[in-house]
Amino acid sequence: MNPFVDRMVRAAKLEVKLYEEVESDKGLMGQAMGVVVLSSLAAGLGVITTTGVSGIILGTIAALISWYVWALLTYLIGTKLLPEPQTHADQGQLLRTIGFSSAPGLIRVLGIIPFLRGIVFLAAGIWMLAAMVIAVKQALDYKSTLRAVGVCVIGWLIQMLLMVLFFSIFGMPAHAPA
């Protein structure tokens, strides 16, 4: 199997060892961003039947922006607001690990099937959150899984509020994929 695909599969399987490998390998930033782009594209494709072709573009862009905002908030919250004594990570380490935590989002392409869209996006969201908790715990060297959950949830809530505000200001639908 292609090493990139293998890493995505391992990330989706929530393999802790994969997140440790990705954290320490600076050469994997391109692959991590590739996962984010593919996951975001899957989200855009997943809403095409309700938004049309423009939904691919808008959905993909919304998903990319949403991911970046969440990643930035996670870094700030995890390293500045809620660090543990041993927490030490740079943005690259966190971006690589949470980039790969987007791998479960590839299933959002199945949202193209209208009666499955809601359940697929919900399942992908929960699965991606679980992967992100593992990624954050590994990248920030947390001992506490609960702290990693807190960092991810706080960042997600703030990101969702910002996205809703953004969509309401610019007249875009608030149901765009995140």
C-alpha positions as CSV (number, residue, x, y, z in Angstrom):
1,M,0.0,0.0,0.0
2,N,1.1,3.6,-0.7
3,P,2.7,5.1,2.5
4,F,0.4,8.1,2.3
5,V,-2.7,6.0,2.1
6,D,-1.4,3.7,4.8
7,R,-0.9,6.6,7.1
8,M,-4.4,7.9,6.5
9,V,-5.8,4.4,7.2
10,R,-3.8,4.2,10.4
11,A,-4.9,7.7,11.4
12,A,-8.5,6.7,10.8
13,K,-8.0,3.6,12.9
14,L,-6.9,5.9,15.7
15,E,-3.5,4.3,16.1
16,V,-1.6,6.3,18.7
17,K,1.8,5.2,17.3
18,L,0.9,6.8,13.9
19,Y,0.3,10.1,15.7
20,E,3.7,9.9,17.5
21,E,5.4,9.2,14.2
22,V,3.7,12.1,12.4
23,E,4.5,14.4,15.3
24,S,8.2,13.8,15.1
25,D,8.6,13.7,11.3
26,K,8.8,17.2,9.9
27,G,8.8,15.8,6.4
28,L,5.2,14.8,6.7
29,M,3.7,18.3,6.7
30,G,2.8,18.1,3.0
31,Q,1.0,14.8,3.6
32,A,-0.8,16.1,6.6
33,M,-2.1,19.1,4.6
34,G,-3.0,16.7,1.8
35,V,-5.3,14.8,4.2
36,V,-6.9,18.1,5.2
37,V,-7.5,19.1,1.6
38,L,-8.9,15.6,0.7
39,S,-11.2,15.6,3.7
40,S,-12.4,19.1,2.9
41,L,-13.0,18.1,-0.7
42,A,-15.0,15.1,0.5
43,A,-17.1,17.5,2.6
44,G,-17.7,19.7,-0.5
45,L,-18.6,16.7,-2.6
46,G,-20.9,15.3,0.1
47,V,-23.2,18.3,-0.1
48,I,-23.3,18.6,-3.9
49,T,-26.8,17.3,-4.3
50,T,-28.2,20.1,-2.2
51,T,-25.8,22.9,-3.1
52,G,-24.9,22.1,-6.7
53,V,-21.5,22.3,-8.2
54,S,-20.8,25.6,-6.4
55,G,-21.2,23.6,-3.2
56,I,-18.1,21.7,-3.9
57,I,-16.1,24.9,-4.0
58,L,-17.9,26.6,-1.1
59,G,-18.1,23.5,1.0
60,T,-14.4,22.7,0.4
61,I,-13.4,26.3,1.3
62,A,-15.6,26.4,4.3
63,A,-14.2,23.0,5.5
64,L,-10.6,24.2,5.0
65,I,-11.2,27.5,6.8
66,S,-13.0,25.7,9.6
67,W,-10.2,23.2,10.0
68,Y,-7.5,26.0,10.1
69,V,-9.4,28.0,12.7
70,W,-9.9,24.9,14.9
71,A,-6.2,24.0,14.5
72,L,-5.1,27.5,15.5
73,L,-7.5,27.6,18.5
74,T,-6.3,24.2,19.6
75,Y,-2.7,25.2,19.5
76,L,-3.4,28.4,21.5
77,I,-5.7,26.7,24.1
78,G,-3.5,23.6,24.4
79,T,-0.1,25.4,24.8
80,K,-1.1,28.7,26.4
81,L,-4.3,28.2,28.3
82,L,-4.4,24.6,29.4
83,P,-0.8,23.2,29.1
84,E,0.4,20.4,31.4
85,P,3.9,20.9,33.0
86,Q,5.5,18.7,30.3
87,T,3.7,20.2,27.4
88,H,6.0,21.3,24.7
89,A,5.0,21.5,21.0
90,D,5.5,23.8,18.1
91,Q,2.8,24.6,15.6
92,G,4.3,22.1,13.1
93,Q,4.0,19.2,15.4
94,L,0.3,20.0,16.2
95,L,-0.6,20.8,12.5
96,R,0.9,17.5,11.4
97,T,-0.9,15.4,13.9
98,I,-4.3,17.1,13.6
99,G,-3.9,17.2,9.9
100,F,-3.9,13.4,9.9
101,S,-6.8,13.4,12.4
102,S,-8.9,14.7,9.4
103,A,-8.6,11.3,7.7
104,P,-12.0,10.0,9.0
105,G,-13.5,13.0,7.2
106,L,-13.0,11.3,3.9
107,I,-16.2,9.4,4.5
108,R,-18.1,12.6,4.1
109,V,-18.1,12.0,0.4
110,L,-20.9,9.5,1.1
111,G,-23.0,12.5,1.9
112,I,-23.7,12.6,-1.8
113,I,-26.4,10.0,-1.0
114,P,-29.1,12.3,0.3
115,F,-30.7,10.0,2.9
116,L,-27.2,9.2,4.4
117,R,-25.9,12.8,4.5
118,G,-26.9,13.6,8.1
119,I,-25.7,10.4,9.6
120,V,-22.5,10.4,7.6
121,F,-21.5,13.9,8.6
122,L,-22.4,13.2,12.2
123,A,-20.4,10.0,12.2
124,A,-17.4,11.7,10.5
125,G,-17.6,14.6,13.0
126,I,-17.5,12.3,16.0
127,W,-14.8,10.1,14.5
128,M,-12.7,13.2,13.6
129,L,-13.1,14.5,17.1
130,A,-11.9,11.2,18.6
131,A,-8.9,11.3,16.2
132,M,-8.1,14.9,17.1
133,V,-8.2,14.1,20.8
134,I,-5.5,11.4,20.2
135,A,-3.5,13.8,18.0
136,V,-3.7,16.6,20.6
137,K,-2.8,14.3,23.4
138,Q,0.3,13.0,21.6
139,A,1.4,16.3,20.1
140,L,1.1,18.2,23.4
141,D,2.5,15.4,25.5
142,Y,-0.6,15.3,27.7
143,K,-0.9,12.6,30.3
144,S,-4.6,13.4,30.6
145,T,-7.0,12.4,27.9
146,L,-9.7,14.5,29.5
147,R,-7.5,17.6,29.1
148,A,-7.1,16.8,25.4
149,V,-10.9,16.4,25.1
150,G,-11.3,19.7,26.8
151,V,-8.9,21.5,24.5
152,C,-10.5,20.0,21.4
153,V,-14.1,20.7,22.5
154,I,-13.4,24.3,23.6
155,G,-11.6,25.0,20.3
156,W,-14.4,23.4,18.4
157,L,-17.1,25.4,20.2
158,I,-15.3,28.7,19.6
159,Q,-14.6,27.7,16.0
160,M,-18.3,26.9,15.4
161,L,-19.4,30.2,16.9
162,L,-16.9,32.1,14.6
163,M,-18.1,30.1,11.6
164,V,-21.8,30.9,12.3
165,L,-20.9,34.5,12.8
166,F,-18.9,34.5,9.5
167,F,-21.7,32.8,7.6
168,S,-24.3,35.2,9.0
169,I,-22.3,38.3,8.1
170,F,-21.5,37.1,4.6
171,G,-24.9,35.6,3.9
172,M,-23.7,32.0,3.5
173,P,-25.7,29.1,4.8
174,A,-24.7,28.2,8.4
175,H,-25.1,24.5,7.4
176,A,-21.9,24.5,5.3
177,P,-19.7,21.5,6.2
178,A,-17.2,22.0,9.0
